[in-house]
Amino acid sequence: MSSEKTCSAARRPGLQGVLRWLVNDPRLTANLAADESAQLDSFRLTIFIGMHILCLSALLLPFSSTAIFLCLASYFIRMFFITAFYHRYFSHKSYKAGRIPTFCMAVLGCTAGQRGPLWWASHHRQHHITSDTSEDPHTPRSGFINSHMLWFLRKGYFNAVHDRVRDWSRYPELVWLERLDWVPFILYGAGCYFLGVYLSETSPELGVNGMVSLVWCFLVSTVLLWHGTYTINSMAHRFGSRRYKTRDNSRNNFWLALLTMGEGWHNNHHRYPNSTRQGFYWWEIDMSYYLICLLSALGIFKGIRQVPASIYLEASVK
């Protein structure tokens, strides 16, 4: 069968087509024309919009302060998985971990619903190489909405850029996980539901049951997490201060740093992306870095990469 026929078959609707979506079949978006590559994918767009609509079910549930706490806890736990694992480890290798911890980090990162580590790292590395140019996957120069949340819904960005992640692609367990990156996400949602069931039986005074926990701990928390992460793409290249004269428009933003556990120190990061810490100075709060250091002290991570003295000198000269 020719490559065109293979791609045509991969794009057919129906059960076969859905199954190919579920295993992230690269043939779905292979050999796309330029205009087709820029099109929004209806399957993923429907899921994305559906998640937002389902959050409205929170208005039909009784208020529970415990549910709000679970929502925020779920948000920040998984934000750590994204910034510490997907970003600082898989994308930049700013510290080291063994093979088993690496796989565990990949699985935990998948619970955020932001695809697999190979997809995430490949597009982020592309961002650093082409930052704020026409080749940048999510430059704000292409528009705020596109930068914030439409770029990854376009057909041309469905596949991981494997040339960018050859280092990770040699691990079969990561390649396997990439094909089923949605499974940990669904299991996390199920875990949120059963946590609510457990709390309803052991502590009914908290006002949390399975449905309340599912909506707040999983649905609302996930949508907030998505948009919290996206702010770095859409806002950290527009709003804030510039300590370093990088070739892009990256900026440091205190409020985004709080929201994303340290990612808001974006100008710092673009000046020296290999550093584990992104808040270069003690007054630049970087919760992810503190937690990585804690895990390093426990022997789980090692080789934390610090900011070179020359980078600090460059800032002081300015």
Secondary structure, DSSP 8 states (H G I E B T S, - for coil): --HHHHHHHHT--SHHHHHHHHTT-GGGGTT--HHHHTSB-HHHHHHHHHHHHHHGGGGGS---HHHHHHHHHHHHHHHHIIIIIIIIIIIT--SEE-HHHHHHHHHHHHTTSS--HHHHHHHHHHHHHTTTSTT-TT-GGG-HHIIIIIGGGBGGGSS--GGG-HHHHT-HHHHHHHHTTHHHHHHHHHHHHHHHHHHHHH-GGG---HHHHIIIIIIIHHHHHHHHHHHHHHTTTTSSB-SS--SS---B-HHHHHHTTTTTBHHHHHH-TT-S-S--STTS--HHHHHHHHHHHTTSEE------HHHHHHHHH-
